[in-house]
Amino acid sequence: MDYTNDSGIRLDIEINKFLYKGDKSVAIIIVKPEKELINNNISEQDAGAFTNISLSEFVFILIVITGILVITGSIAGIFSINYGEDLENNRVLYRFVQLFNMNLEANIPSWYSGFLMIIISGFSFLIYKLDSAETKKYFFIISVMFLFMSMDEIASVHEILNNPVRNSLNPGGLLYWAWIIPGMIAVVLFALYFLRLLFLLDEKLRMLFLLSGFIYLLGAIGFEMIGGWLYSHSLGDSMLYVFEVVIEESLEMFGMLLFIYALIKYIKSFAETVQVIFR
C-alpha cells in the first residue's frame, strides 16, 4: 500500500503474516520510505535498528505524552480562569491556552485524543486481518467505530445533537448536555452486541477490556454529566469546572491507553512477534 507523507516521501506500507510453530504467527508492520538514505556511513539495516520500537515502548511513550497534556491542560485551564478577558493582552499566554485548554476544540489535546482513537482503529483492523478466531468480526466493528469516533473527536459532530434533543425533551441538570441521552442508548446497544466477544476472551483480557471501557465511559459520560450540571448552574467559568474538564478528558485518554494495551496483549496471544518498523 502506498502513502505519501507531509514531506512528500512515498512510503510503502506492508502488513505481513508468517506462520510460526503451529498456530503461532509473526505479524510485522513495515513502513519503508522510497527515498535513499542520505548518510552513506549508515547502512539501511542499521538505520532501521534506530527506528524500531516495541509496542510496549510505544505505549509508554503515549503514557508520557498523555501525562504532559494533562499537566499543560490543567495549567491552561487555570490561566483561562485567572486571567479571563485580560488573557488576550498577552499573546504568548493566549496562544498557550488556545493550544492546550482541554475545554476547547480543534487543539492539541483534542487532536491527540483523535490520534489515540485512530491507533485503536488500526490495531483492531490488524486483528481483523490476522486473526482467524470467531472474535475477528467484532474487531472490524471496533475498527470502524473508533475511526468514526476519531473524526467526531476532532469535529465535535456529537454536539450537533444537543439542541434538537434539548428542544424535544427539555432535559436539564446532569443531562444538560443533551447528546448524552442518545449517547447512552448507543452505549447500551453496543454493549449488548459485544457481550458475546467478552465471553470469548480469556479472563485477563476480558478484565482489561471491561476496565478500559469503564474508565473511558466514566469520563466521556459520567464526568460529562457532572460538567453539564456545573454549567447549567452558572459554574462554567469556575475553577471547579476547569478541573472537572481535566478529569473528564484524562479519564478518556487513559481509558483509551489501557484499551490499546489490551489490544496489544490480544495480538500477542496469536502472534509470536509484532514489530513496528520504520526504515
Buried (B, 14 or more C-beta within 10 A) or exposed (E): EEEEEEEEEEBEEEEEBEEEEEEEBBBBBBBBBEEEBEEEEEEEEEBBEEEEBEBEEBBEEBBEBBEEBBEBBBBBBBBBBEBEEEBEEEEEBBEBBBBBBBBBEEBBBBBBBBBBBBBBBBBBBBBBBBBEBEBBEBBBBBBBBBBEBBBBBBBEEBEEBBEEBBEEEEBEEBBBBBBBBEBBEEBEEBEEEBEEBBEEBEEEBBEBBEBBBBBBBBBBBBBBBBBBBBBBEEBBEBEEBBEBBBBBBBBBBBBBBBBBBBBBBBBBBBBEEBBBBBB
